[in-house]
């Protein structure tokens, strides 16, 4: 697997909306909550934050309202070591907001993002810095669901053949059914994903989108275009399919406080491995290690193990890795 393609080292630009987030503290259904905790939530900025944690230069590119929530979001992402200097402030549109509603069967999310500052992003964002200097552009399937101009942005980023683009593109399918009321998600997300260099998709969401019986092999047949296809099977394993072959690494088992954000953390860990020249197996391991840090907190971002501990885990023999536990308790599904 050492001959697998990887992006050139350099800055990663993550493009997409980040919102202010309100969640009951302590976790309980919203209807019973007496206090709410304010934080920030956004798939692309989550990836940027974890990349920065892992020592990869990361830029978050988006737009925020000129309001207290927008100021809070910008400050929070910047405090994590991410470059936010290119984030636009929109004086006419608000910052998006989401409410988390924990329950016995999981956490439901209620979005208030229609007409937000980020929904007005468009393809012109790709014409200048920081995109021109990016080694890797990270996008998700959330952005094309926000507005026609956002869909045009993602489509243009992927329009040129991979060999002609000045940057590699990673694309996390990240299907959010509530954002696709017109039933176009399956067709649009498949077309976009198939043009990316690196694709992340959960096996469960792939089955929801493209067929209940899909396997990793079937997904590769459905998405032949990406140089690297990463299929996340929740708490069980993740598989990287490349021109050099197929590599599967079991997930670490850990206690789960909330699964939201774990997929973003996994993507950041895997991308970090690639950018460092690691093998697919070690990149998958780093994805799992990073995901555990998100699973063990109620927010989208948790502390990583120290560098020495990460290196120890990456170096474990395969049987020892398979037996390792990232914490106490049983794992739950995430993507």
C-alpha positions in Angstrom: 0.0 0.0 0.0 3.0 2.3 0.0 2.5 3.4 -3.6 -0.9 5.0 -3.0 -1.5 8.5 -4.3 -1.5 11.3 -1.8 -2.0 15.1 -2.1 1.0 17.4 -2.0 1.9 18.8 1.4 0.7 22.3 2.1 -2.2 24.3 3.5 -5.7 22.8 3.6 -8.6 25.2 2.9 -12.0 24.0 4.4 -15.0 25.7 2.8 -18.5 25.7 4.4 -20.9 27.2 6.9 -20.3 27.2 10.7 -23.2 28.2 13.0 -23.7 29.0 16.5 -25.0 26.0 18.4 -27.2 25.8 21.5 -27.5 22.6 23.5 -29.0 21.6 26.8 -26.5 21.6 29.7 -26.6 19.0 31.1 -27.8 17.0 28.1 -31.5 16.4 28.2 -34.5 17.0 25.8 -34.9 20.6 24.9 -38.4 20.6 26.3 -37.0 19.8 29.8 -33.9 21.9 29.7 -33.4 24.8 32.0 -30.0 25.9 30.7 -28.4 26.0 27.2 -24.7 26.0 26.4 -23.5 28.1 23.5 -20.8 26.7 21.2 -20.1 26.6 17.5 -20.8 23.8 15.0 -19.8 23.3 11.4 -18.5 20.2 9.6 -15.8 22.0 7.6 -14.5 24.2 10.5 -14.5 21.0 12.7 -12.1 19.5 10.1 -10.0 22.6 10.1 -9.7 22.7 13.9 -8.6 19.1 14.1 -6.1 19.6 11.3 -4.6 22.5 13.3 -4.5 20.3 16.4 -2.5 17.8 14.4 -0.1 20.4 13.1 -1.4 20.9 9.6 -1.9 24.5 8.5 -5.6 25.0 8.0 -7.8 27.8 6.7 -11.5 28.1 7.2 -13.3 30.0 4.4 -16.9 31.1 4.8 -19.1 34.0 5.7 -20.7 35.2 8.9 -23.2 37.7 9.9 -22.2 41.0 11.5 -23.8 40.0 14.8 -22.7 38.7 18.2 -23.1 35.0 17.1 -20.9 35.6 14.1 -18.2 37.3 16.2 -18.4 34.3 18.6 -18.0 31.8 15.8 -15.0 33.6 14.3 -13.2 33.9 17.6 -13.8 30.3 18.6 -12.4 28.9 15.3 -9.5 31.3 15.4 -8.7 30.4 19.0 -8.2 26.8 17.8 -5.3 27.8 15.6 -7.2 28.0 12.3 -6.7 30.9 9.9 -10.0 32.8 9.6 -8.6 35.9 8.0 -10.5 35.3 4.7 -13.9 34.8 6.4 -16.2 37.4 5.0 -18.5 39.5 7.3 -22.0 40.0 5.7 -23.8 43.1 7.0 -27.1 42.0 5.6 -27.5 38.4 6.5 -27.4 36.6 9.9 -25.1 33.9 11.2 -26.8 30.5 11.1 -28.1 28.8 14.3 -28.8 25.2 15.3 -30.4 23.7 18.4 -29.4 20.2 19.6 -32.2 18.2 21.1 -30.8 15.1 23.0 -33.1 12.1 23.4 -33.0 8.4 24.2 -32.5 7.4 20.6 -29.9 10.1 19.8 -29.6 13.8 19.3 -31.9 15.6 16.8 -30.7 18.8 15.3 -32.9 21.8 14.4 -31.5 24.2 11.9 -32.2 28.0 11.6 -29.9 28.7 8.7 -32.2 29.8 5.8 -30.9 33.0 4.3 -27.7 32.9 6.4 -24.5 34.7 5.5 -22.9 31.5 4.4 -25.9 30.5 2.1 -24.8 33.5 -0.1 -21.4 32.0 -0.8 -20.8 31.4 -4.5 -18.2 30.2 -7.0 -16.3 33.5 -7.0 -14.9 32.4 -3.7 -12.5 30.1 -5.6 -10.8 32.8 -7.7 -8.5 34.3 -5.1 -6.7 33.5 -1.9 -6.5 31.3 0.1 -7.8 28.8 -2.5 -5.1 29.6 -5.1 -2.4 28.6 -2.5 -4.2 25.5 -1.2 -2.7 22.0 -1.5 -6.0 20.5 -0.6 -9.6 21.9 -0.7 -12.0 20.2 1.7 -15.7 20.3 0.9 -18.8 18.5 2.2 -22.2 17.6 0.8 -23.8 20.1 3.2 -22.7 23.1 1.2 -24.5 22.3 -2.1 -27.7 21.9 -0.1 -27.7 25.4 1.3 -28.5 27.4 -1.8 -28.1 27.4 -5.6 -25.0 29.6 -5.4 -23.5 27.2 -2.8 -24.2 24.3 -5.1 -22.5 26.2 -8.0 -19.5 26.8 -5.7 -19.0 23.1 -5.1 -19.7 22.1 -8.7 -17.1 24.6 -10.0 -14.5 23.5 -7.5 -14.9 20.0 -9.0 -15.5 20.9 -12.6 -12.0 20.5 -13.9 -10.5 17.0 -14.3 -8.4 16.1 -11.2 -5.1 16.3 -13.2 -5.9 19.9 -14.2 -6.8 21.3 -10.8 -4.3 23.4 -8.9 -5.3 21.6 -5.7 -6.6 18.2 -4.6 -10.2 18.1 -3.4 -11.5 16.0 -0.5 -15.3 15.6 -0.3 -17.2 14.3 2.7 -20.7 13.2 1.5 -22.2 14.3 4.8 -25.8 13.8 3.8 -28.2 15.8 5.8 -31.7 14.8 4.7 -33.4 17.8 6.3 -31.4 20.1 3.9 -32.5 18.2 0.7 -36.4 18.5 0.6 -36.5 18.2 -3.2 -35.3 14.6 -3.4 -32.2 15.5 -5.5 -29.6 14.5 -2.9 -28.8 11.1 -4.3 -28.1 12.3 -7.8 -26.3 15.5 -6.9 -24.1 14.0 -4.2 -23.1 11.0 -6.3 -22.1 13.3 -9.2 -20.0 15.6 -7.0 -18.4 12.8 -5.0 -17.3 11.0 -8.1 -15.2 14.1 -9.3 -13.3 14.5 -6.0 -9.8 13.1 -5.3 -10.7 11.8 -1.8 -14.2 10.9 -0.7 -15.4 10.1 2.8 -18.8 8.4 3.1 -20.5 6.4 5.8 -21.8 3.0 4.8 -25.1 3.7 6.4 -25.6 7.0 4.6 -24.5 5.5 1.3 -27.2 2.8 1.7 -29.8 5.5 2.6 -28.8 7.4 -0.6 -28.0 4.8 -3.2 -29.3 1.4 -2.2 -29.8 -0.7 1.0 -27.6 -3.6 -0.1 -24.5 -1.6 -0.9 -21.1 -2.9 0.1 -17.7 -1.3 -0.1 -17.1 -3.1 -3.4 -20.5 -1.8 -4.7 -19.7 1.7 -3.5 -16.4 1.6 -5.5 -18.3 0.6 -8.6 -20.8 3.4 -8.0 -17.9 5.9 -7.4 -15.0 4.9 -9.6 -13.6 8.4 -10.0 -11.9 9.2 -6.6 -8.3 8.4 -6.2 -9.1 7.4 -2.6 -12.5 6.2 -1.3 -12.9 6.0 2.4 -15.9 4.1 3.7 -16.7 4.5 7.4 -18.7 1.7 9.0 -19.5 3.4 12.2 -18.1 1.8 15.3 -16.9 -1.2 13.4 -14.2 -0.2 10.9 -13.1 2.1 8.1 -11.8 1.1 4.7 -9.7 3.0 2.3 -9.9 1.9 -1.4 -7.0 3.1 -3.6 -5.3 2.1 -6.8 -2.9 0.1 -4.6 -5.6 -2.0 -3.0 -8.1 -2.1 -0.1 -7.1 -1.5 3.5 -9.5 -2.0 6.4 -8.7 -0.9 10.0 -11.0 -1.7 12.9 -12.4 1.3 14.9 -11.3 1.9 18.5 -14.0 1.2 21.0 -14.8 3.9 23.4 -17.5 5.4 25.6 -19.7 7.7 23.5 -21.2 10.8 24.9 -22.3 12.2 21.6 -21.5 11.0 18.0 -21.8 14.4 16.4 -18.5 15.6 15.0 -16.8 12.2 15.0 -16.9 11.9 11.2 -15.3 15.3 10.8 -12.6 14.4 13.3 -12.0 11.1 11.4 -11.6 13.0 8.1 -9.1 15.4 9.6 -7.0 12.5 11.1 -7.0 10.6 7.8 -6.1 13.7 5.8 -3.3 14.4 8.2 -1.9 11.0 7.7 -2.0 11.4 3.9 -0.4 14.8 4.0 2.4 13.4 6.2 3.1 10.6 3.7 1.7 7.9 6.0 0.4 4.6 4.6 -3.4 4.2 4.2 -3.4 1.9 7.3 -1.7 4.4 9.5 -3.9 7.2 8.1 -7.0 5.2 8.9 -5.6 4.6 12.4 -5.0 8.3 12.9 -8.6 8.9 11.7 -9.9 6.5 14.4 -7.8 8.1 17.1 -9.0 11.6 16.2 -12.6 10.4 16.0 -12.4 9.1 19.6 -11.7 12.6 20.9 -15.0 13.8 19.4 -17.0 10.8 20.7 -16.0 11.4 24.3 -17.3 15.0 24.5 -20.8 16.6 24.1 -19.4 19.2 21.8 -18.0 18.7 18.3 -14.4 19.0 19.4 -12.4 17.2 22.1 -8.8 17.1 23.2 -6.5 14.7 21.4 -4.0 12.4 23.1 -0.5 13.6 23.4 1.9 13.2 20.5 3.7 10.3 22.2 0.5 8.4 22.8 -0.7 8.9 19.3 2.6 7.6 18.0 2.4 4.6 20.3 -1.1 3.8 19.0 -0.1 4.2 15.4 2.8 1.7 16.0 0.8 -1.0 17.7 0.9 -4.5 16.0 -2.4 -5.2 14.3 -3.7 -7.7 16.9 -2.9 -5.2 19.7 -4.7 -2.4 17.8 -7.7 -4.6 17.4 -7.9 -5.3 21.1 -7.3 -1.7 22.1 -10.0 0.3 23.8 -10.2 4.1 23.5 -12.1 4.3 26.8 -14.7 2.5 28.8 -18.1 1.4 27.5 -19.6 0.4 24.2 -19.3 2.2 20.9 -22.3 3.7 19.1 -22.8 4.3 15.4 -21.4 7.5 13.9 -20.3 8.6 10.5 
